């Protein structure tokens, strides 16, 4: 199991609702969470064989900004 973290512009419950079906459609993701209380709006994704590019592309296509955190 691996974990990836991203800084995003997903900043409210409505935004989380908008990305939920997108993130659920990525089969390699087992769990995900957005910390909307954190000023950096951290998206944490856990799964097997995760593709950072696939996740970033999906979030950008949904209309949000996203940046990988090392």
N, C-alpha and C positions, 0 to 999 in steps of 0.2 A: 504494500500500500504506500503510495506517495502523496505528499501534500504540496500544493502550490498556493502562493499568496499573491494577490494583486491589489493595487491601489485603484479605486474606481470612482465614478461619479454617481453610483447607485446610492441615493441618499434618503429614501423614505420607503414606507411600506408599499406604496403604489409602484415604486421602481422595482422593489423586490418581486412584487406580483408580476410585473412585466417580464422579468428575466427568468422567472421560475420555469415556464414551459420550455424555454430555450435551453437552460442548463439541464433539465430533466431529459431532453432529447439527446444529449451527449452520453452515449452508453458507457464510456469509461469513467464517468463521474459517479461515485457511490454516495457521497455526502458533500454538501456545500453550505456556506453560511456567509452572510454579509453583515459586518459589524457597522451598522449605520450610526452608532454613537461615537465611533472613532472618527476623528477629523479627516482621516485618509480613506474612510469608507472601505475597509479591507474585506475583500472577497477571499475566502479560504475554501479551496476545493481539494477533496480527498478522493482517490481512486486508484485504478491500475492503468498503466500505460497512458497517462494523461498527456495531451498535446497542448502546451501553452498557446501555440498559434491558433489551434481550433477554438479554444476558450476565448481568446482575445478577439478573434474574428466574429464569433457569435455575439459577444457583448457589444462590439462596435456596430454591428448590423442592427442591434436592438436600439441604438441611439445613445449609447453611453461610452465614456472614455474609460480606458483600462490600461494599466501599466504593471508589468511584472515586478515583483519585489524579490530580491535575492535572499 
